[in-house]
Amino acid sequence: MMRVPNEEDEEAPVETAAQVERNVVQASEEAIRFITSVEPSELQKCLFSDSLATLSEGGREIGEFRVSVDLAVRRDAQQQQQQQQVPCVRLRASSCGAADTPCGTRVTAYLSAAMETLEQDLHEYVKLPDHSTERRCHMVQQGQEMVVDWITAMGEEVTQQTHSYSLSSVRGLQSEASSLLLMRVMAMRRARSLGVKQLAVGRETVEVFGVERTVEGPKMVPTHWRCYFLADGHLASRKQVGLTCHHEASATPPPTAGKGCGKCQAIICEDTSGLGGGHGDVFQVPGQKGGTQGGPRLVPPTTPRAPHAA
C-alpha cells in the first residue's frame, strides 16, 4: 500500500504564488504570434491518429507510441447551469516500452481553437525491480487561473503539490498535448525546422520534413526531440536526442488530412483526472466521414486570439 505523508512528516518548503509565477518560463512574442496565427481550418486537418513502433538500437521492437486527435464538445461541470458547450480538440497520446525497465507515459487533453489547454492529465511511470515510481500531473483552467496538481509516488512514499498560475503569467506556454498538436501544424506549414530528407518507411522511401522540439524549464536539463513528418502531417519517426531507442512508423498511412474525424461517438467522463477533482464532462465526437456536418466545428474565438495557457 502507498502511504500519504501526514502532518508529522517533514514538509517541503511552500512557495508563494509570486515565487511560483517567477519560475514560469515565458514564451517569446514570436512564439505567441505563431500560435495565435493557427486557424481552426488547420486544426481540422490534424484530426487523425498515428501509431509508431518503439525500436531498440538494434532494431528490436520494444514498445509503441500512439497519438490520436479528434473533435469534441466539452461541457464543464462548473458551467452545467448555463449548459454551455464549447467545441474543442481532444488529444490522447501514449508511449510504453520494456527494453530493460518497463516505463510509459499517457496524456489526455482538451484544447481550444486558440491552442489553449483547457485540461490535461499526464501520467508517467517507471517499474523498477525493487519499487515503482509514478508521477501524475493534472492541469485545468478554473476561472482566470490554471490549477496544476502534482502527485509523485516513489515506492510507498507519496507527495502532492498544488500550484495556481494566473492565465496571463502562462500566456503562450505549450503543454505536452498542445505541443504534439502544434508540431503537426508546423509540419504541414513547413515552418522553421530540420529540413527535408528521404526516409525509409516500411517498404517505401518517402520525403519527410523535420521538426525539433525542446522541452525546458526551471531546474531541469533541456531535452530535445527530433520528429519527421509526411507532407499530410502524419508522424514518420520520433527520437529523443541522447537515447538509443526511437519511434518509427512501419508503413505510410492512407492520406487523412481534411477528412474530418470519422464516426460519431459519445463519451461521458467522471473525474477523469483520478485526482479527486469531482468534475464531470461530456464530450461528443462529430458525425460524418468526409467532414463534420451534423457535429461540432471549431470556430475562431470571438475575442482577439491570445492563448493564455497552452
C-alpha positions in Angstrom: 0.0 0.0 0.0 1.2 3.5 -0.8 1.3 5.9 2.2 0.4 9.6 2.0 2.7 11.6 4.4 0.9 13.0 7.4 1.4 16.3 9.3 4.2 14.8 11.3 6.3 14.2 8.2 8.9 16.7 7.2 7.2 19.2 4.8 8.8 20.6 1.7 9.1 24.4 1.5 6.0 26.1 0.3 6.5 28.7 -2.4 4.3 31.8 -2.5 2.2 32.5 -5.6 4.6 35.2 -6.6 7.6 32.8 -6.4 5.8 30.2 -8.4 4.9 32.6 -11.2 8.5 34.0 -11.3 9.7 30.4 -12.1 7.4 30.1 -15.2 9.3 30.1 -18.5 7.9 33.0 -20.6 7.0 32.4 -24.2 8.6 34.8 -26.8 6.5 37.2 -28.7 7.5 35.4 -31.9 6.2 32.1 -30.5 2.9 33.8 -29.4 2.4 35.3 -32.9 2.9 31.8 -34.4 0.5 30.1 -32.0 -2.2 32.8 -32.5 -1.9 32.5 -36.3 -3.1 28.9 -36.2 -6.6 28.7 -37.8 -9.4 26.3 -37.0 -9.2 25.0 -40.6 -5.6 24.0 -40.0 -6.6 22.1 -36.8 -9.4 20.4 -38.7 -6.7 18.8 -40.9 -4.9 17.4 -37.8 -7.8 15.1 -36.9 -6.2 11.7 -37.3 -4.2 9.0 -35.5 -0.6 7.9 -35.6 0.9 4.6 -34.4 4.7 4.0 -34.3 6.8 1.1 -33.0 9.4 1.8 -30.4 12.7 0.2 -31.7 15.9 -0.5 -29.8 19.3 0.4 -31.1 19.5 -3.0 -32.8 16.1 -2.6 -34.4 14.1 -4.9 -32.0 10.5 -3.8 -31.3 10.2 -3.0 -27.6 7.1 -0.8 -27.3 4.9 1.6 -29.1 3.9 5.3 -29.4 0.4 6.3 -30.3 -1.3 9.7 -30.7 -4.8 10.5 -31.8 -6.6 13.8 -32.3 -10.4 14.3 -32.7 -13.0 16.9 -32.3 -15.2 17.1 -29.2 -17.8 19.2 -27.4 -16.9 19.8 -23.8 -19.3 20.9 -21.0 -17.5 21.7 -17.8 -19.4 20.7 -14.6 -18.8 24.3 -13.4 -20.9 25.5 -16.3 -23.8 23.0 -16.0 -26.4 25.6 -15.0 -25.6 27.5 -18.2 -25.5 24.3 -20.3 -22.5 25.9 -22.1 -20.9 23.5 -24.7 -17.7 24.6 -26.4 -16.1 22.8 -29.4 -12.6 21.7 -28.6 -9.9 19.3 -29.7 -9.2 16.2 -27.8 -5.7 14.7 -27.9 -4.7 11.3 -26.5 -1.1 10.0 -26.6 0.6 7.1 -25.0 4.2 5.7 -25.1 5.3 2.4 -23.5 8.4 0.3 -23.6 10.1 -2.6 -21.8 13.7 -3.0 -23.0 15.4 -3.2 -19.6 12.9 -1.4 -17.4 9.1 -1.1 -18.1 8.1 2.5 -18.4 5.5 4.7 -20.1 3.6 7.9 -20.4 -0.1 8.6 -21.0 -1.7 12.0 -21.9 -5.3 13.0 -22.4 -6.1 16.7 -23.0 -8.7 19.1 -24.3 -7.6 22.1 -26.3 -9.4 25.2 -27.5 -9.4 26.5 -31.1 -6.9 29.1 -29.8 -4.5 26.3 -28.8 -5.2 26.8 -25.1 -5.0 23.8 -22.9 -8.4 23.6 -21.2 -7.5 20.5 -19.3 -4.7 17.9 -19.4 -4.0 14.7 -17.4 -0.5 13.3 -17.7 0.7 10.0 -16.1 4.3 8.7 -16.2 5.6 5.6 -14.6 8.8 3.5 -14.3 8.7 0.0 -12.8 11.9 -1.0 -11.1 12.6 -4.4 -9.6 12.5 -3.2 -6.0 10.0 -0.4 -6.4 8.0 1.7 -8.8 7.9 5.4 -9.5 4.8 7.2 -10.8 4.1 10.8 -11.5 0.7 12.4 -12.3 0.1 16.0 -13.3 -3.4 17.3 -13.8 -3.9 20.9 -15.1 -7.2 22.6 -15.7 -8.4 26.1 -16.3 -10.6 27.4 -13.5 -11.8 31.0 -13.9 -8.7 33.2 -14.6 -6.3 30.6 -13.3 -4.5 27.5 -14.4 -4.6 25.0 -11.4 -1.9 22.3 -11.5 -1.8 19.2 -9.2 1.3 17.1 -9.0 1.3 13.6 -7.3 4.6 11.7 -7.1 4.8 8.2 -5.8 8.2 6.6 -5.1 7.6 3.2 -3.6 5.4 3.7 -0.6 6.1 7.5 -0.3 3.6 9.8 -1.9 3.9 13.6 -2.2 1.4 16.0 -3.6 1.7 19.7 -4.6 -0.9 22.1 -6.0 0.0 25.4 -7.7 -2.2 28.1 -9.3 -1.0 30.4 -12.0 -2.7 33.4 -13.5 -3.6 32.8 -17.1 -1.6 35.9 -18.1 1.6 34.5 -16.5 1.5 31.4 -18.6 0.4 33.1 -21.8 1.7 31.2 -24.9 3.2 28.2 -23.0 2.7 24.8 -24.5 1.5 21.7 -22.6 2.6 18.2 -23.6 -0.6 17.8 -25.7 -0.7 21.2 -27.4 3.0 20.8 -28.4 2.2 17.5 -30.1 -0.7 19.2 -32.0 1.4 22.2 -32.8 4.1 20.1 -34.4 1.5 18.7 -36.9 0.6 22.2 -37.9 4.3 23.1 -38.2 4.9 20.1 -40.4 2.1 20.9 -42.7 3.1 24.6 -42.9 6.8 23.5 -43.4 7.8 26.0 -40.7 11.4 26.6 -39.5 12.8 23.1 -39.0 15.4 20.4 -39.5 14.7 20.5 -43.2 13.7 17.8 -45.7 15.2 14.3 -46.1 14.4 10.9 -47.5 13.3 8.2 -45.0 12.5 4.5 -45.3 9.0 3.9 -44.0 8.1 0.3 -44.4 8.8 -0.8 -48.0 8.8 2.8 -49.3 11.3 5.6 -49.3 9.4 8.9 -48.8 10.2 12.6 -48.3 9.8 13.8 -44.7 10.0 17.1 -43.0 11.8 17.5 -39.7 10.8 19.5 -36.6 12.9 19.7 -33.5 11.2 20.1 -30.1 13.0 21.3 -27.0 11.4 20.8 -23.5 13.0 23.1 -20.8 12.1 24.7 -17.6 13.5 25.9 -14.3 15.9 23.4 -12.6 15.7 20.9 -15.4 18.1 19.8 -18.1 16.6 20.5 -21.6 15.5 17.6 -23.6 15.4 17.6 -27.4 13.2 15.6 -29.7 13.7 15.2 -33.5 10.5 14.4 -35.3 10.0 13.8 -39.0 6.6 14.1 -40.7 5.0 13.2 -44.0 3.5 16.0 -46.1 0.0 15.5 -44.7 1.2 15.8 -41.1 1.5 12.1 -40.2 4.4 11.3 -37.9 7.0 9.0 -39.6 9.8 8.9 -36.9 10.5 10.4 -33.5 13.7 10.3 -31.4 14.9 11.9 -28.2 18.4 13.1 -28.6 20.8 11.1 -26.4 18.7 7.9 -26.3 19.4 4.8 -28.3 15.8 3.8 -28.9 13.4 5.6 -31.2 9.9 5.6 -32.6 9.3 4.6 -36.2 6.2 4.1 -38.5 6.1 0.6 -40.1 4.2 1.8 -43.2 2.9 5.0 -44.8 -0.7 5.6 -43.6 -3.5 6.5 -46.0 -4.0 10.2 -46.6 -6.3 11.7 -44.0 -5.8 15.4 -44.0 -9.2 17.2 -44.4 -11.3 14.1 -44.0 -12.8 15.0 -40.6 -12.8 12.7 -37.6 -15.0 9.9 -38.7 -17.8 8.2 -36.9 -19.9 9.7 -34.1 -19.1 8.6 -30.5 -20.5 10.0 -27.2 -18.3 9.8 -24.2 -19.2 10.6 -20.6 -16.3 11.1 -18.2 -16.5 11.2 -14.4 -13.5 12.5 -12.5 -11.1 11.8 -15.4 -8.1 13.2 -13.6 -8.1 10.4 -11.0 -7.1 13.1 -8.5 -10.5 13.5 -6.8 -11.3 16.7 -8.7 -15.0 15.8 -8.8 -15.6 17.2 -12.3 -17.8 15.6 -14.9 -17.5 16.4 -18.6 -19.5 15.3 -21.6 -17.7 15.0 -25.0 -19.3 14.4 -28.3 -17.2 13.4 -31.3 -18.8 14.6 -34.5 -20.6 12.9 -37.1 -19.9 12.0 -40.7 -17.0 10.8 -42.8 -15.7 13.5 -45.2 -16.4 16.3 -42.8 -18.2 17.4 -39.7 -21.7 18.0 -40.8 -24.1 17.3 -38.0 -21.4 17.7 -35.4 -19.5 20.5 -33.7 -16.9 22.6 -35.6 -14.0 24.5 -34.3 -14.7 28.2 -34.7 -12.4 31.2 -34.2 -12.6 32.9 -30.8 -15.0 35.9 -30.7 -12.3 37.9 -28.8 -8.7 38.6 -30.0 -6.8 35.4 -30.1 -4.2 35.4 -27.4 -3.8 32.0 -25.8 -3.2 32.4 -22.1 -2.3 28.8 -21.5 -1.5 26.1 -24.0 
